[in-house]
């Protein structure tokens, strides 16, 4: 620690130049302790192991310190961060000590200090600004005025030591930063005190800068999404070609170039009806969005340095708000208009080309045993390309499985077969430890494998191709329709292929029904599908039995697939797959956190030995992955919770935590309406949110 020295008048100065060992400190000389340390496993950089909030009475008086201390302590507790309150001395200041034995990045600590200062006027962020020299007087240290010491406030020394030794995981502090950022963006939630804090820190809340205000009045309605972020009240659409060009253009390393590129892209996203969450996912994809590099890293003398997640959130929150404000003021000529084929986004154009290549491939690839699964996954890939607006997508196997109506293992095998046949190619391998799926795009060539069942993909849709039904196709690979029509047709294909009906009748029968819906007459079904006459006869009989075909004409009736599936007890199958996918993802994240804890140094695990039980209720703000992962009794000692992992119990716990019953009801309603059941979109309806809020309130 560092010790103070006396000034010319004999009083203790506010400088601490002398270095002391702990056993050399006394109760008379004021000392401060370092808040950071350096570890080899951190690459030799400083990280905060103690994170105290210094509430200084010299800023706004004792009453303000007391009010801020209570509010800040409650906020820390809501995020699962235990703190030790300390009276800093006779002036009335308070220190709220927290700890993070795993080490907190300096960028996150600095962000927490700055945000806390904006919301709580008495907070002095100086100790958190300099990781190399940041220090604060510990409990028991003398005040430099010569009167009083820093004393624990309402807590015993042993309990305080236990709290700081156990500490809190970095994830909790990251969530705290996001909460502080949200509160700082909406000071009305905290009353006049927050407005005072904004003036003190030099901020002015959410005020439109002159450069945007000069554009004139607001011409488009501004709404808020479910997370409280602003967005334009316009229909969503994929980004256009110009927006995608700007997104993929990396800015030059000149002053202001990166910020200008970010603003340009976000304004176009806002005009397209995107939400903050969709923009956040775009920022996370460095390969697809080089123009947004300023939101991921900061420029240094040695290049660019990756930003902490909280700093990225802070930058994106402010820039997104500014982009929406400017987009709302742009002239109406910027409003999205119906676009033709020539204005398709890259993703939609790739999806249209893929559908044309599927038709050009004929029937040989799709009537073999694995054909329907390969075709369904390929159409799901086209659907994701169209709605994302980019040709390179994240191939989340569980999501593709739900969209294709298969299990995750079947979808994974189909992806591998499609790549071997030359339909797709992997641009980035999956990173299981970071919960990142592989990224794929359309292949332009391939090397044929030594497999007798291999059928090469169609890479070029040649002019004059005829589809399997015998109708002439245009020499243009893209269908002559707008982007909205393309997405609508893909949604129709997805709804059909993910129906639970085919789990009883077989997915090959689904291909026969699709041919009938396209207008193919019964005598031509064999040519259109590739199946023999006996197989077609069996399909027609099964489809007629559930009311999908007229028994006299063998034509499609008005019977919907959901009702037909209900006759066979298969209604709700897509909903079950979607909810299972969501629960599987949560269990996977929990298991990764358990593996991270098992790999931690023994000393850190000893300090965190009293982790919450697996079945402990997760309160708002608490990290659900901090709980102990369920385990079977040990095979030799029979001690509970010390044996191999109990994944079945973990699945049941996570299903209850995320509200799987409410998600299932929502997914079943989506299926009943004849819409796409997508696990990535579940849990966003107002009914589900209200149900979860009521359940948490009851708990």
C-alpha positions as CSV (number, residue, x, y, z in Angstrom):
1,X,0.0,0.0,0.0
2,X,1.0,3.7,-0.2
3,X,1.4,6.1,2.8
4,X,0.8,9.8,3.1
5,X,3.5,12.4,3.9
6,X,3.3,15.6,5.9
7,X,3.3,18.9,4.2
8,X,5.2,22.1,5.3
9,X,2.6,22.8,8.0
10,X,2.9,19.4,9.5
11,X,-0.5,18.1,8.3
12,X,-1.0,15.0,6.3
13,X,-1.1,15.9,2.6
14,X,-3.4,14.3,0.0
15,X,-0.3,12.7,-1.7
16,X,0.7,9.1,-1.0
17,X,4.2,8.7,-2.4
18,X,5.7,6.2,0.1
19,X,5.3,2.5,-0.4
20,X,4.7,0.3,2.8
21,X,4.2,-3.3,3.5
22,X,1.1,-4.3,5.3
23,X,2.9,-5.0,8.6
24,X,4.5,-1.5,8.5
25,X,1.1,0.3,8.5
26,X,-0.1,1.9,11.7
27,X,-3.3,3.6,13.0
28,X,-1.9,7.1,12.8
29,X,-0.4,7.5,9.3
30,X,-3.1,7.6,6.5
31,X,-2.6,4.9,3.9
32,X,-4.3,3.8,0.7
33,X,-4.4,0.3,-0.9
34,X,-4.1,-0.6,-4.6
35,X,-7.3,-1.8,-6.2
36,X,-5.7,-3.8,-9.0
37,X,-3.1,-6.5,-9.4
38,X,-1.3,-8.2,-12.2
39,X,-1.5,-11.9,-13.0
40,X,0.2,-14.0,-15.6
41,X,-3.1,-15.6,-16.7
42,X,-4.3,-12.1,-17.5
43,X,-1.5,-11.5,-19.9
44,X,0.4,-9.4,-17.3
45,X,-2.2,-6.5,-17.4
46,X,-3.8,-4.8,-14.4
47,X,-7.2,-5.9,-13.4
48,X,-9.4,-4.7,-10.6
49,X,-9.9,-7.2,-7.8
50,X,-11.5,-4.6,-5.6
51,X,-14.1,-2.2,-6.9
52,X,-15.1,0.4,-4.3
53,X,-17.6,3.3,-4.9
54,X,-16.3,6.4,-3.2
55,X,-19.2,8.7,-2.2
56,X,-17.7,12.1,-1.2
57,X,-19.6,14.4,1.1
58,X,-17.7,17.4,-0.3
59,X,-19.7,17.2,-3.5
60,X,-23.3,17.5,-2.4
61,X,-23.3,17.1,1.4
62,X,-24.0,14.3,3.9
63,X,-27.7,14.0,3.0
64,X,-26.9,13.3,-0.7
65,X,-24.2,10.8,0.3
66,X,-26.7,8.9,2.5
67,X,-29.4,8.8,-0.2
68,X,-26.9,7.8,-2.9
69,X,-25.4,5.1,-0.7
70,X,-28.8,3.5,0.0
71,X,-29.9,3.6,-3.7
72,X,-26.5,2.3,-5.0
73,X,-26.4,-0.5,-2.4
74,X,-29.9,-1.6,-3.4
75,X,-28.9,-1.6,-7.0
76,X,-25.8,-3.7,-6.3
77,X,-27.8,-6.2,-4.3
78,X,-30.3,-6.5,-7.1
79,X,-27.5,-7.6,-9.4
80,X,-26.1,-10.2,-6.9
81,X,-23.1,-8.0,-5.9
82,X,-22.4,-8.0,-2.2
83,X,-20.9,-4.8,-0.8
84,X,-19.2,-3.7,2.5
85,X,-20.3,-0.2,3.6
86,X,-17.5,1.8,5.3
87,X,-17.8,5.3,6.9
88,X,-14.7,7.0,5.4
89,X,-14.2,9.5,8.2
90,X,-15.6,12.6,10.0
91,X,-16.6,14.3,6.8
92,X,-19.6,12.0,6.3
93,X,-18.3,10.2,3.2
94,X,-19.1,6.5,2.5
95,X,-17.2,3.8,0.7
96,X,-19.1,0.8,-0.8
97,X,-16.5,-1.9,-1.2
98,X,-17.1,-4.8,-3.7
99,X,-14.6,-7.4,-4.9
100,X,-14.0,-9.5,-8.1
101,X,-11.3,-12.2,-7.4
102,X,-11.5,-13.3,-11.1
103,X,-10.4,-9.8,-12.1
104,X,-12.4,-7.0,-13.7
105,X,-11.2,-5.3,-16.9
106,X,-10.1,-1.7,-16.5
107,X,-12.5,-0.6,-19.2
108,X,-15.5,-2.0,-17.4
109,X,-14.4,-0.5,-14.1
110,X,-13.9,2.9,-15.7
111,X,-17.4,2.7,-17.3
112,X,-19.0,1.7,-14.0
113,X,-17.4,4.7,-12.3
114,X,-18.5,7.2,-15.0
115,X,-22.0,5.9,-15.1
116,X,-22.3,5.9,-11.3
117,X,-21.2,9.5,-11.2
118,X,-23.9,10.4,-13.8
119,X,-26.6,8.9,-11.7
120,X,-25.4,9.5,-8.1
121,X,-23.9,13.0,-7.7
122,X,-21.7,12.2,-4.7
123,X,-19.8,9.4,-6.4
124,X,-16.2,10.2,-7.1
125,X,-15.0,7.9,-10.0
126,X,-11.3,8.8,-9.7
127,X,-10.1,5.5,-8.0
128,X,-11.5,3.6,-10.9
129,X,-10.0,5.7,-13.7
130,X,-6.3,4.6,-13.4
131,X,-5.7,0.9,-13.2
132,X,-2.0,1.3,-12.5
133,X,-2.3,3.8,-9.6
134,X,-6.0,3.6,-8.5
135,X,-6.1,3.3,-4.7
136,X,-8.4,4.1,-1.8
137,X,-8.2,4.1,2.0
138,X,-9.1,0.7,3.4
139,X,-11.2,0.1,6.5
140,X,-9.2,1.0,9.6
141,X,-7.0,3.6,7.8
142,X,-6.7,7.0,9.5
143,X,-8.3,10.1,7.9
144,X,-5.8,12.6,6.6
145,X,-7.4,15.3,8.7
146,X,-6.1,13.6,11.7
147,X,-9.6,13.0,13.1
148,X,-11.2,9.5,12.8
149,X,-10.7,6.4,10.7
150,X,-12.5,4.5,8.0
151,X,-14.9,2.3,10.0
152,X,-17.1,-0.6,9.0
153,X,-20.8,0.4,9.0
154,X,-23.1,-2.1,10.5
155,X,-21.1,-5.2,9.7
156,X,-18.5,-7.3,11.6
157,X,-14.9,-7.5,10.4
158,X,-15.1,-11.3,9.9
159,X,-18.2,-11.0,7.7
160,X,-16.7,-8.1,5.7
161,X,-13.6,-10.2,5.0
162,X,-15.7,-13.2,4.0
163,X,-17.8,-11.0,1.6
164,X,-14.7,-9.5,-0.1
165,X,-12.8,-12.7,-0.2
166,X,-15.7,-14.5,-1.9
167,X,-16.4,-11.5,-4.3
168,X,-18.6,-11.6,-7.3
169,X,-18.1,-12.9,-10.9
170,X,-17.4,-10.3,-13.7
171,X,-20.6,-11.1,-15.4
172,X,-22.6,-9.5,-12.6
173,X,-20.6,-6.3,-13.0
174,X,-21.2,-6.3,-16.7
175,X,-25.0,-6.6,-16.1
176,X,-24.7,-3.7,-13.6
177,X,-23.0,-1.6,-16.3
178,X,-25.9,-2.3,-18.7
179,X,-28.4,-1.3,-16.1
180,X,-26.6,1.9,-15.3
181,X,-26.4,2.7,-18.9
182,X,-30.1,2.2,-19.4
183,X,-30.9,4.3,-16.3
184,X,-28.5,7.0,-17.5
185,X,-30.4,7.1,-20.8
186,X,-33.7,7.5,-19.0
187,X,-33.0,9.9,-16.1
188,X,-36.7,10.4,-15.5
189,X,-36.8,7.0,-13.9
190,X,-34.7,8.3,-11.1
191,X,-36.3,11.7,-10.6
192,X,-34.6,15.1,-10.1
193,X,-31.5,13.6,-8.6
194,X,-30.5,11.9,-11.8
195,X,-31.0,15.2,-13.7
196,X,-28.6,16.9,-11.2
197,X,-26.1,14.1,-11.7
198,X,-26.3,14.6,-15.5
199,X,-25.5,18.3,-15.1
200,X,-22.6,17.5,-12.8
201,X,-21.0,15.0,-15.2
202,X,-21.3,17.3,-18.2
203,X,-24.1,15.2,-19.8
204,X,-27.5,16.5,-20.8
205,X,-29.4,13.3,-21.0
206,X,-30.9,12.4,-24.4
207,X,-30.7,15.7,-26.2
208,X,-30.6,16.0,-30.0
209,X,-27.4,17.6,-31.1
210,X,-27.6,20.7,-33.5
211,X,-26.3,18.7,-36.5
212,X,-29.5,16.5,-36.3
213,X,-31.9,19.1,-35.1
214,X,-31.1,21.2,-38.2
215,X,-32.7,18.5,-40.4
216,X,-36.1,19.8,-39.2
217,X,-39.0,18.3,-37.4
218,X,-39.7,14.6,-36.8
219,X,-41.5,13.1,-39.9
220,X,-41.7,9.5,-38.8
221,X,-43.2,8.1,-35.6
222,X,-40.6,6.9,-33.0
223,X,-41.6,3.9,-31.0
224,X,-39.8,1.7,-28.4
225,X,-39.1,-2.0,-28.5
226,X,-39.6,-4.5,-25.7
227,X,-36.2,-3.6,-24.2
228,X,-37.0,0.1,-24.0
229,X,-34.8,1.2,-26.9
230,X,-36.1,3.6,-29.5
231,X,-36.9,2.5,-33.1
232,X,-38.9,3.8,-36.0
233,X,-42.5,2.8,-36.3
234,X,-42.1,1.4,-39.8
235,X,-42.3,-2.2,-41.2
236,X,-39.1,-4.2,-41.0
237,X,-37.2,-5.0,-44.1
238,X,-33.7,-6.3,-44.9
239,X,-31.0,-3.9,-45.7
240,X,-30.7,-2.8,-49.3
241,X,-27.7,-3.1,-51.5
242,X,-26.3,0.4,-50.7
243,X,-26.6,-0.2,-47.0
244,X,-24.8,-3.5,-47.3
245,X,-22.1,-1.9,-49.3
246,X,-21.6,0.7,-46.6
247,X,-21.7,-2.0,-44.0
248,X,-18.9,-4.0,-45.6
249,X,-16.6,-1.0,-46.3
250,X,-13.9,-0.7,-43.6
251,X,-13.3,3.0,-42.7
252,X,-9.9,4.6,-43.1
253,X,-7.8,5.2,-39.9
254,X,-8.5,8.9,-40.0
255,X,-10.1,11.1,-37.3
256,X,-13.8,10.7,-37.3
257,X,-14.0,8.2,-40.2
258,X,-15.0,5.3,-38.0
259,X,-17.8,7.3,-36.2
260,X,-19.1,8.6,-39.5
261,X,-19.3,5.0,-40.9
262,X,-21.1,3.7,-37.8
263,X,-23.7,6.6,-38.0
264,X,-24.3,6.0,-41.7
265,X,-25.0,2.3,-41.3
266,X,-27.1,2.7,-38.2
267,X,-29.3,5.3,-39.9
268,X,-30.0,2.9,-42.7
269,X,-30.8,0.1,-40.2
270,X,-33.2,2.5,-38.4
271,X,-34.9,3.4,-41.7
272,X,-35.3,-0.3,-42.4
273,X,-37.3,-0.8,-39.2
274,X,-34.5,-2.6,-37.3
275,X,-34.4,-2.8,-33.5
276,X,-31.6,-2.2,-31.2
277,X,-31.2,-5.9,-30.6
278,X,-30.8,-6.6,-34.3
279,X,-28.2,-3.9,-34.6
280,X,-26.4,-5.4,-31.6
281,X,-26.2,-8.8,-33.3
282,X,-24.8,-7.0,-36.4
283,X,-22.1,-5.4,-34.3
284,X,-21.1,-8.8,-32.9
285,X,-20.4,-10.1,-36.4
286,X,-17.1,-8.6,-37.2
287,X,-16.8,-10.4,-40.5
288,X,-20.1,-9.2,-41.9
289,X,-19.9,-5.6,-40.5
290,X,-16.4,-4.1,-40.9
291,X,-17.9,-0.6,-40.9
292,X,-18.9,-1.0,-37.3
293,X,-15.4,-1.6,-36.0
294,X,-15.5,1.5,-33.9
295,X,-18.2,-0.2,-31.7
296,X,-15.9,-3.2,-31.1
297,X,-12.5,-1.6,-30.7
298,X,-10.6,1.6,-30.0
299,X,-7.7,3.0,-31.9
300,X,-4.3,3.0,-30.1
301,X,-0.7,3.8,-31.2
302,X,-0.2,0.0,-31.7
303,X,-3.4,-0.6,-33.6
304,X,-6.9,-1.2,-32.5
305,X,-7.7,-2.7,-29.0
306,X,-10.9,-4.7,-28.3
307,X,-13.4,-2.9,-26.2
308,X,-15.1,-4.4,-23.2
309,X,-18.7,-5.4,-23.7
310,X,-20.0,-2.7,-21.5
311,X,-18.1,0.0,-23.5
312,X,-19.5,-1.4,-26.7
313,X,-23.0,-1.3,-25.2
314,X,-22.4,2.3,-24.1
315,X,-21.3,3.4,-27.5
316,X,-24.0,1.5,-29.4
317,X,-26.8,2.8,-27.1
318,X,-25.9,6.4,-27.7
319,X,-25.2,6.0,-31.5
320,X,-28.4,4.0,-32.0
321,X,-30.4,6.7,-30.3
322,X,-28.8,9.4,-32.5
323,X,-29.3,7.3,-35.7
324,X,-33.1,6.9,-34.9
325,X,-33.4,10.6,-34.3
326,X,-31.8,11.5,-37.6
327,X,-33.7,8.8,-39.5
328,X,-37.0,10.1,-38.1
329,X,-36.2,13.6,-39.6
330,X,-35.1,12.5,-43.1
331,X,-37.4,13.5,-46.0
332,X,-40.1,11.1,-47.0
333,X,-38.2,10.2,-50.2
334,X,-36.0,8.0,-48.0
335,X,-38.9,5.9,-47.0
336,X,-38.6,2.3,-48.2
337,X,-40.5,1.7,-51.4
338,X,-41.6,-1.5,-53.1
339,X,-38.5,-2.9,-54.7
340,X,-38.1,-5.0,-57.8
341,X,-35.7,-7.8,-58.5
342,X,-32.8,-5.5,-59.2
343,X,-33.1,-4.1,-55.7
344,X,-33.0,-7.3,-53.8
345,X,-30.6,-7.4,-50.9
346,X,-27.6,-9.7,-51.1
347,X,-29.2,-12.2,-48.8
348,X,-32.5,-12.2,-50.6
349,X,-30.8,-12.5,-54.0
350,X,-28.7,-15.4,-52.7
351,X,-31.9,-17.1,-51.5
352,X,-33.6,-16.6,-54.8
353,X,-30.7,-18.1,-56.7
354,X,-30.6,-21.0,-54.2
355,X,-34.3,-21.7,-54.8
356,X,-33.7,-21.6,-58.6
357,X,-30.8,-24.0,-58.3
358,X,-32.9,-26.4,-56.2
359,X,-35.4,-26.5,-59.0
360,X,-32.7,-26.9,-61.6
361,X,-31.3,-29.9,-59.7
362,X,-34.3,-32.1,-60.7
363,X,-35.6,-34.8,-58.5
364,X,-32.7,-37.3,-58.1
365,X,-31.2,-35.5,-55.1
366,X,-34.5,-35.1,-53.2
367,X,-36.3,-38.5,-53.6
368,X,-33.4,-40.5,-52.1
369,X,-33.9,-41.4,-48.3
370,X,-32.0,-38.3,-47.0
371,X,-33.5,-36.0,-49.7
372,X,-36.4,-34.4,-47.8
373,X,-34.1,-33.6,-44.9
374,X,-31.4,-32.1,-47.2
375,X,-34.1,-30.1,-49.1
376,X,-35.7,-28.8,-45.9
377,X,-32.4,-27.7,-44.4
378,X,-31.4,-26.0,-47.7
379,X,-34.7,-24.1,-47.8
380,X,-34.2,-23.1,-44.1
381,X,-30.8,-21.7,-45.1
382,X,-32.4,-19.7,-47.9
383,X,-35.0,-18.4,-45.4
384,X,-32.3,-17.2,-43.0
385,X,-30.4,-15.5,-45.8
386,X,-33.5,-13.7,-47.0
387,X,-34.6,-12.3,-43.6
388,X,-31.1,-11.4,-42.5
389,X,-30.2,-9.7,-45.8
390,X,-26.8,-11.3,-46.0
391,X,-25.4,-14.3,-47.9
392,X,-23.3,-15.5,-45.1
393,X,-25.3,-16.7,-42.1
394,X,-24.9,-18.4,-38.8
395,X,-25.9,-22.0,-39.1
396,X,-27.3,-22.7,-35.6
397,X,-28.1,-26.4,-35.9
398,X,-30.9,-26.2,-33.3
399,X,-32.6,-23.3,-35.1
400,X,-32.2,-25.0,-38.5
401,X,-33.7,-28.2,-37.0
402,X,-36.8,-26.4,-35.9
403,X,-37.2,-24.6,-39.2
404,X,-36.8,-27.8,-41.2
405,X,-39.0,-29.9,-38.8
406,X,-36.2,-32.4,-37.9
407,X,-34.1,-33.2,-34.9
408,X,-30.8,-31.4,-34.3
409,X,-28.8,-34.5,-35.2
410,X,-30.6,-34.9,-38.5
411,X,-30.1,-31.2,-39.3
412,X,-26.4,-31.5,-38.5
413,X,-26.0,-34.5,-40.7
414,X,-27.9,-32.8,-43.5
415,X,-25.6,-29.7,-43.2
416,X,-22.6,-32.0,-43.6
417,X,-24.1,-33.7,-46.7
418,X,-25.0,-30.4,-48.3
419,X,-21.4,-29.2,-47.9
420,X,-20.0,-32.4,-49.3
421,X,-22.4,-32.2,-52.3
422,X,-21.3,-28.6,-52.9
423,X,-24.4,-26.6,-51.9
424,X,-22.8,-24.7,-49.1
425,X,-19.3,-24.0,-47.7
426,X,-18.2,-23.2,-44.2
427,X,-16.5,-19.8,-43.8
428,X,-16.0,-19.9,-40.0
429,X,-15.9,-23.0,-37.8
430,X,-18.1,-23.2,-34.7
431,X,-16.7,-22.1,-31.4
432,X,-18.6,-24.2,-28.8
433,X,-16.9,-22.5,-25.8
434,X,-18.2,-19.1,-27.0
435,X,-21.7,-20.4,-28.1
436,X,-20.9,-19.4,-31.7
437,X,-22.3,-21.6,-34.5
438,X,-20.5,-22.2,-37.7
439,X,-21.0,-19.6,-40.5
440,X,-21.9,-20.8,-44.0
441,X,-22.5,-19.3,-47.4
442,X,-23.3,-20.7,-50.8
443,X,-20.6,-22.7,-52.5
444,X,-19.4,-21.9,-56.1
445,X,-17.5,-25.1,-56.6
446,X,-16.5,-28.3,-54.7
447,X,-14.4,-31.5,-54.9
448,X,-16.5,-34.6,-55.3
449,X,-16.2,-37.1,-52.3
450,X,-15.7,-40.8,-52.8
451,X,-19.3,-41.6,-52.0
452,X,-21.5,-43.6,-54.4
453,X,-24.6,-41.7,-53.2
454,X,-23.0,-38.3,-54.0
455,X,-24.9,-36.0,-56.4
456,X,-23.2,-32.7,-57.3
457,X,-25.0,-29.4,-56.5
458,X,-26.0,-27.0,-59.2
459,X,-23.7,-24.0,-59.1
460,X,-25.0,-22.3,-62.2
461,X,-28.7,-22.3,-63.3
462,X,-28.2,-22.6,-67.0
463,X,-30.5,-20.9,-69.5
464,X,-33.5,-22.8,-70.7
465,X,-33.8,-25.1,-67.7
466,X,-37.1,-26.8,-67.2
467,X,-38.5,-27.6,-63.8
468,X,-39.5,-31.2,-62.8
469,X,-43.2,-30.4,-63.5
470,X,-42.4,-29.7,-67.1
471,X,-43.0,-26.0,-67.2
472,X,-40.4,-23.7,-68.8
473,X,-38.3,-21.6,-66.5
474,X,-36.8,-18.3,-67.3
475,X,-33.1,-18.1,-68.1
476,X,-32.9,-15.7,-65.1
477,X,-32.0,-17.6,-62.0
478,X,-34.0,-15.2,-59.8
479,X,-37.7,-15.3,-59.6
480,X,-39.4,-12.2,-61.1
481,X,-40.9,-11.0,-57.8
482,X,-40.2,-8.5,-55.1
483,X,-38.4,-9.2,-51.9
484,X,-41.5,-9.3,-49.8
485,X,-43.0,-12.0,-52.1
486,X,-39.8,-14.0,-51.9
487,X,-39.9,-14.0,-48.1
488,X,-43.6,-14.8,-48.1
489,X,-43.1,-17.8,-50.4
490,X,-40.2,-19.0,-48.2
491,X,-42.4,-18.7,-45.1
492,X,-45.0,-20.9,-46.8
493,X,-42.3,-23.6,-47.5
494,X,-41.0,-23.5,-43.9
495,X,-44.5,-23.7,-42.4
496,X,-45.3,-26.8,-44.6
497,X,-42.0,-28.6,-43.9
498,X,-42.0,-28.1,-40.1
499,X,-45.5,-29.4,-39.6
500,X,-45.8,-32.3,-37.2
501,X,-47.9,-34.2,-39.7
502,X,-44.9,-35.5,-41.5
503,X,-43.5,-37.2,-38.4
504,X,-46.4,-39.7,-38.9
505,X,-46.9,-39.7,-42.6
506,X,-43.3,-39.3,-43.6
507,X,-41.5,-36.3,-45.1
508,X,-41.6,-37.8,-48.6
509,X,-45.4,-37.5,-48.5
510,X,-44.8,-33.8,-47.9
511,X,-43.0,-33.5,-51.2
512,X,-45.9,-35.1,-53.0
513,X,-48.3,-32.7,-51.4
514,X,-46.1,-29.8,-52.4
515,X,-46.1,-30.9,-56.0
516,X,-50.0,-31.1,-55.9
517,X,-50.2,-27.6,-54.4
518,X,-48.0,-26.4,-57.3
519,X,-50.6,-27.6,-59.8
520,X,-49.1,-30.9,-60.9
521,X,-51.7,-33.3,-62.0
522,X,-51.8,-36.9,-60.7
523,X,-50.4,-38.5,-63.9
524,X,-47.3,-36.2,-63.7
525,X,-46.6,-36.7,-60.0
526,X,-44.1,-39.5,-60.7
527,X,-42.0,-37.2,-63.0
528,X,-42.3,-34.2,-60.7
529,X,-41.2,-36.0,-57.6
530,X,-39.1,-38.9,-58.8
531,X,-41.1,-41.5,-56.8
532,X,-42.4,-44.7,-58.3
533,X,-46.2,-45.2,-58.9
534,X,-46.6,-47.4,-55.8
535,X,-45.1,-44.7,-53.6
536,X,-47.2,-42.0,-55.0
537,X,-50.3,-44.1,-54.5
538,X,-49.4,-44.6,-50.8
539,X,-48.9,-40.9,-50.4
540,X,-52.2,-40.0,-52.0
541,X,-54.1,-42.5,-49.8
542,X,-52.4,-41.1,-46.6
543,X,-53.1,-37.5,-47.5
544,X,-56.7,-38.3,-48.4
545,X,-57.2,-40.0,-45.1
546,X,-56.4,-36.9,-43.1
547,X,-58.6,-34.7,-45.3
548,X,-55.8,-32.8,-47.2
549,X,-56.9,-34.2,-50.6
550,X,-60.3,-34.6,-52.2
551,X,-60.9,-38.3,-52.6
552,X,-62.6,-37.8,-56.0
553,X,-60.2,-35.4,-57.7
554,X,-57.0,-35.9,-55.6
555,X,-56.8,-32.1,-55.4
556,X,-55.9,-30.0,-52.4
557,X,-58.7,-29.2,-50.0
558,X,-59.1,-26.3,-47.5
559,X,-57.9,-28.5,-44.6
560,X,-55.0,-26.8,-42.8
561,X,-51.9,-28.8,-41.9
562,X,-52.3,-28.1,-38.2
563,X,-55.8,-29.6,-38.1
564,X,-54.6,-32.6,-40.1
565,X,-51.7,-33.1,-37.7
566,X,-54.1,-32.9,-34.7
567,X,-56.0,-35.9,-36.1
568,X,-52.8,-38.0,-35.8
569,X,-51.8,-36.5,-32.4
570,X,-48.9,-34.6,-33.9
571,X,-50.2,-31.0,-33.4
572,X,-47.7,-28.9,-31.5
573,X,-44.6,-30.9,-32.6
574,X,-42.9,-27.8,-34.1
575,X,-43.6,-25.9,-30.9
576,X,-42.1,-28.7,-28.8
577,X,-38.9,-28.7,-31.0
578,X,-38.6,-24.9,-30.7
579,X,-39.0,-24.8,-26.9
580,X,-36.6,-27.8,-26.5
581,X,-34.0,-25.9,-28.6
582,X,-34.3,-22.8,-26.3
583,X,-33.9,-25.0,-23.2
584,X,-31.0,-26.8,-24.7
585,X,-29.2,-23.5,-25.4
586,X,-29.6,-22.4,-21.8
587,X,-28.4,-25.7,-20.5
588,X,-25.4,-25.5,-22.8
589,X,-24.5,-22.0,-21.4
590,X,-24.9,-23.3,-17.9
591,X,-22.6,-26.2,-18.6
592,X,-20.0,-23.9,-20.1
593,X,-20.0,-21.8,-17.0
594,X,-19.6,-25.0,-14.9
595,X,-16.6,-26.0,-17.0
596,X,-15.1,-22.5,-16.6
597,X,-15.5,-22.8,-12.8
598,X,-13.9,-26.3,-12.8
599,X,-10.9,-25.0,-14.7
600,X,-10.4,-22.0,-12.4
601,X,-7.4,-22.0,-10.0
602,X,-7.9,-23.8,-6.8
603,X,-7.6,-20.6,-4.7
604,X,-10.4,-19.0,-6.7
605,X,-12.7,-22.0,-6.3
606,X,-12.0,-22.1,-2.6
607,X,-13.2,-18.5,-2.3
608,X,-16.3,-19.3,-4.3
609,X,-17.1,-22.6,-2.7
610,X,-20.5,-21.4,-1.4
611,X,-22.1,-21.1,-4.9
612,X,-25.9,-21.0,-4.9
613,X,-27.7,-24.3,-5.1
614,X,-28.8,-25.5,-8.6
615,X,-32.5,-25.1,-7.7
616,X,-32.1,-21.7,-6.1
617,X,-34.6,-19.2,-7.6
618,X,-32.9,-16.8,-10.0
619,X,-33.9,-13.3,-8.9
620,X,-33.8,-10.3,-11.4
621,X,-30.2,-9.2,-11.9
622,X,-28.7,-12.5,-10.7
623,X,-26.5,-14.5,-13.0
624,X,-28.3,-17.8,-13.6
625,X,-25.1,-19.6,-14.5
626,X,-23.4,-18.9,-11.1
627,X,-25.4,-21.7,-9.6
628,X,-23.8,-25.1,-9.0
629,X,-24.5,-27.5,-11.9
630,X,-26.6,-30.5,-10.8
631,X,-24.6,-33.6,-10.2
632,X,-25.3,-37.3,-9.2
633,X,-24.0,-38.7,-5.9
634,X,-20.4,-39.7,-6.1
635,X,-20.0,-43.4,-7.1
636,X,-17.8,-44.3,-4.2
637,X,-18.4,-41.8,-1.4
638,X,-22.1,-41.4,-2.2
639,X,-21.8,-37.7,-1.4
640,X,-24.6,-35.7,-2.9
641,X,-23.7,-33.4,-5.8
642,X,-20.1,-34.5,-6.2
643,X,-20.4,-37.1,-9.0
644,X,-20.9,-36.9,-12.7
645,X,-23.1,-34.1,-14.2
646,X,-26.9,-34.6,-14.1
647,X,-27.9,-33.1,-17.4
648,X,-31.5,-34.3,-17.1
649,X,-32.1,-32.4,-13.9
650,X,-30.4,-29.4,-15.4
651,X,-32.7,-29.5,-18.3
652,X,-35.8,-29.6,-16.0
653,X,-34.5,-26.7,-13.9
654,X,-33.7,-24.5,-16.9
655,X,-37.1,-25.3,-18.5
656,X,-38.8,-24.0,-15.4
657,X,-36.5,-20.9,-15.1
658,X,-37.1,-19.6,-18.7
659,X,-40.9,-20.4,-18.6
660,X,-41.0,-23.3,-21.0
661,X,-44.7,-23.7,-20.5
662,X,-45.5,-20.1,-21.5
663,X,-43.1,-20.4,-24.5
664,X,-44.8,-23.7,-25.6
665,X,-48.2,-22.0,-25.4
666,X,-46.9,-19.1,-27.5
667,X,-45.3,-21.4,-30.1
668,X,-48.5,-23.5,-30.3
669,X,-50.5,-20.3,-31.0
670,X,-48.0,-19.3,-33.7
671,X,-48.4,-22.8,-35.3
672,X,-52.2,-22.6,-35.1
673,X,-52.1,-19.3,-37.0
674,X,-50.0,-20.9,-39.8
675,X,-46.9,-18.9,-39.2
676,X,-43.2,-19.9,-38.9
677,X,-42.3,-21.2,-35.5
678,X,-38.8,-19.8,-35.0
679,X,-37.1,-20.4,-31.6
680,X,-35.1,-17.2,-32.0
681,X,-38.3,-15.2,-31.8
682,X,-40.1,-16.9,-28.9
683,X,-40.6,-15.1,-25.7
684,X,-41.2,-11.7,-27.2
685,X,-44.9,-11.5,-27.1
686,X,-46.6,-9.3,-24.5
687,X,-48.6,-12.2,-23.1
688,X,-45.4,-14.2,-22.4
689,X,-43.6,-11.2,-20.8
690,X,-46.6,-10.5,-18.6
691,X,-46.8,-14.1,-17.5
692,X,-43.2,-14.2,-16.6
693,X,-43.4,-11.0,-14.7
694,X,-46.4,-12.3,-12.7
695,X,-44.5,-15.5,-11.9
696,X,-41.4,-13.6,-10.7
697,X,-43.6,-11.4,-8.6
698,X,-45.3,-14.4,-7.0
699,X,-41.9,-16.0,-6.3
